[in-house]
Amino acid sequence: MPRIVLPGDKLADKPLRIDNATLEDGKSYATVPGLFDDEKESFIPLESVWYPRMEDSVIGIVEDARNGVYTVALNSPFKGLIITRRDSNGPELEVGDVVESIVRSVKRESDKIILILVRPRNLHEGKVITVKPSKVLRIIGKANTMIKLLTEGTKSNIVVGMNGIVWIKGGNVPLAVTAINRIQAEAHVAGLTERITTMLKESQ
């Protein structure tokens, strides 16, 4: 079964002739996050997958709830855990709830990476879409300029998680989705802000 590896993790005690690996003292190490199959000696890079950092704001979907411990799917190989106490003021969550939270710590257990999430906020109703994590900063924009343009142009409440999950509620949701998808597709092309501005104005 493939295991998750991070940059610098050892793949094998011998040289491997595969991409995304480097040699040091006759051993092979990963240069990017990925999935490595020890038996097949195959490597699948996950460069487009979000790699968690402390204080990242993320959006996930609760997939298990037991005694105040919630497992959250995060659109990535990593699972999130929200641990609440009975006397806490945090929201009571249920399986299927969409929740925004903050990454407090990143823990590694064997071949798994567990994220401890804090300050959960339940995002009621709304529409959830996924985007490439590498495009998140472009969707938000410098000094939040692009996300402000989107919210003002669609009258929607939009929350973007660093892990590539976006929650949209109210206003013109279809227009917001179309605009976000266009930002993804044209993120590398100059003049994007002007094109999105024009699109939003013409759609009003």
C-alpha positions in Angstrom: 0.0 0.0 0.0 1.5 3.4 -0.9 2.6 5.6 2.0 2.6 9.4 2.2 6.0 10.9 2.0 7.2 14.5 2.5 10.3 16.3 1.1 13.3 14.8 2.8 11.7 11.4 3.7 13.7 8.3 2.8 12.3 6.3 0.0 14.8 3.5 -0.1 18.3 2.5 1.1 19.5 2.3 -2.5 19.5 4.5 -5.5 16.2 4.7 -7.3 15.9 5.8 -10.9 12.6 7.7 -10.5 11.5 11.4 -10.8 11.1 13.6 -7.7 13.8 11.8 -5.8 17.4 12.7 -4.8 20.4 10.6 -3.8 22.4 11.1 -0.7 25.0 8.6 0.6 23.5 5.9 -1.7 20.0 6.4 -0.4 16.9 7.9 -2.1 14.9 10.7 -0.6 11.7 12.4 -1.8 12.0 16.0 -3.1 8.2 16.7 -3.2 5.2 15.4 -1.3 3.8 12.2 -2.8 2.7 8.6 -2.5 5.5 6.0 -2.6 4.8 2.3 -3.1 7.7 0.3 -1.6 6.9 -2.9 -3.4 6.6 -1.3 -6.9 9.1 1.4 -6.1 6.8 3.9 -7.8 6.3 7.5 -6.8 3.2 9.6 -7.5 3.9 13.3 -6.8 1.3 15.4 -5.0 2.6 18.8 -5.8 -0.9 20.1 -6.4 -2.1 18.8 -3.1 -2.2 21.2 -0.2 0.5 20.8 2.4 -0.6 21.9 5.8 1.1 24.6 7.8 0.3 25.9 11.3 -2.3 28.7 11.3 -3.7 27.7 7.9 -7.4 28.4 7.7 -9.1 25.3 6.2 -12.6 24.1 5.4 -13.6 20.5 5.8 -16.5 18.1 6.1 -17.1 16.2 9.3 -17.0 12.5 8.5 -17.0 11.0 12.0 -18.2 12.3 15.4 -17.5 10.5 18.7 -17.6 11.8 22.2 -16.5 15.3 21.2 -13.8 14.2 18.8 -14.5 15.0 15.1 -12.7 13.6 12.1 -12.7 16.1 9.3 -12.1 15.3 5.6 -9.9 18.1 4.1 -9.7 17.4 0.3 -6.2 16.0 0.8 -4.4 12.8 2.0 -4.4 14.4 5.5 -7.1 14.0 8.1 -8.1 16.7 10.6 -9.1 16.2 14.2 -11.3 18.6 16.2 -11.3 17.8 19.9 -13.8 19.6 22.1 -14.5 19.5 25.8 -18.0 19.3 27.3 -17.5 22.7 28.9 -16.2 24.3 25.8 -18.1 27.0 23.8 -17.4 25.3 20.5 -20.2 24.3 18.2 -21.7 20.8 18.3 -20.9 19.2 15.0 -22.6 16.3 13.2 -21.4 14.1 10.4 -21.8 16.0 7.1 -21.4 19.4 8.6 -19.1 21.9 6.7 -16.7 23.5 9.2 -14.0 26.2 9.0 -11.1 25.8 11.4 -7.5 26.6 12.0 -4.5 24.2 11.9 -2.9 24.3 15.3 -0.4 21.5 14.9 0.7 18.8 12.4 1.5 15.4 13.9 2.9 12.4 12.2 1.9 8.9 13.2 3.6 6.0 11.3 2.6 6.7 7.7 -0.3 9.0 8.6 -0.3 12.8 9.1 -2.9 14.1 11.5 -3.9 17.7 11.8 -5.1 19.1 15.1 -7.7 21.8 14.2 -9.0 24.5 16.5 -11.6 27.3 16.6 -14.2 25.5 14.5 -17.0 27.4 12.9 -20.0 25.6 11.4 -20.8 26.9 7.9 -24.5 26.3 7.6 -26.1 25.5 4.2 -24.3 27.1 1.2 -22.5 25.4 -1.7 -19.1 23.7 -1.5 -16.7 23.5 -4.4 -13.1 22.4 -4.6 -10.3 24.2 -6.4 -6.6 23.5 -6.9 -4.8 24.5 -3.6 -2.1 26.1 -5.8 -4.7 28.6 -7.0 -6.1 29.6 -3.6 -3.8 32.6 -3.1 -4.8 33.8 -6.6 -8.5 33.5 -5.7 -7.9 35.5 -2.5 -5.6 38.0 -4.2 -3.1 40.3 -2.7 -4.4 42.0 0.4 -7.7 40.1 -0.3 -8.4 42.2 -3.4 -9.8 39.3 -5.5 -12.0 37.8 -2.9 -13.4 41.3 -2.1 -14.1 41.8 -5.8 -15.9 38.4 -5.9 -18.0 39.1 -2.8 -19.0 42.6 -3.9 -19.7 41.5 -7.5 -21.8 38.5 -6.6 -23.3 39.6 -3.2 -22.3 36.2 -1.9 -20.6 35.2 1.3 -17.4 33.4 0.2 -15.0 31.5 2.5 -11.8 30.1 0.9 -9.8 27.4 2.7 -6.1 27.0 2.1 -6.8 23.4 1.4 -8.8 24.2 -1.7 -12.3 23.9 -0.4 -14.5 27.0 -1.0 -17.9 27.7 0.7 -20.4 30.0 -1.0 -23.7 31.2 0.3 -26.3 33.8 -0.8 -26.2 36.2 -3.6 -25.5 35.0 -7.1 -23.9 31.6 -6.3 -23.7 30.3 -10.0 -21.9 33.5 -10.9 -19.5 33.2 -8.0 -18.7 29.6 -9.1 -18.2 30.6 -12.7 -15.9 33.5 -11.6 -13.8 31.3 -9.3 -13.4 28.6 -12.0 -12.3 31.3 -14.5 -9.7 32.5 -12.0 -8.4 29.0 -11.7 -8.1 28.6 -15.5 -6.6 32.0 -16.2 -4.5 32.5 -13.0 -1.3 32.7 -15.1 -2.6 35.2 -17.6 -2.0 38.9 -17.2 -5.0 41.2 -16.8 -7.1 38.7 -14.8 -8.5 41.2 -12.4 -9.7 43.4 -15.2 -11.4 40.5 -16.9 -13.1 39.3 -13.8 -14.3 42.8 -13.0 -15.8 43.1 -16.5 -17.4 39.7 -16.3 -19.1 40.5 -12.9 -20.3 43.9 -14.2 -21.8 42.4 -17.4 -23.6 39.7 -15.4 -25.4 42.1 -13.1 
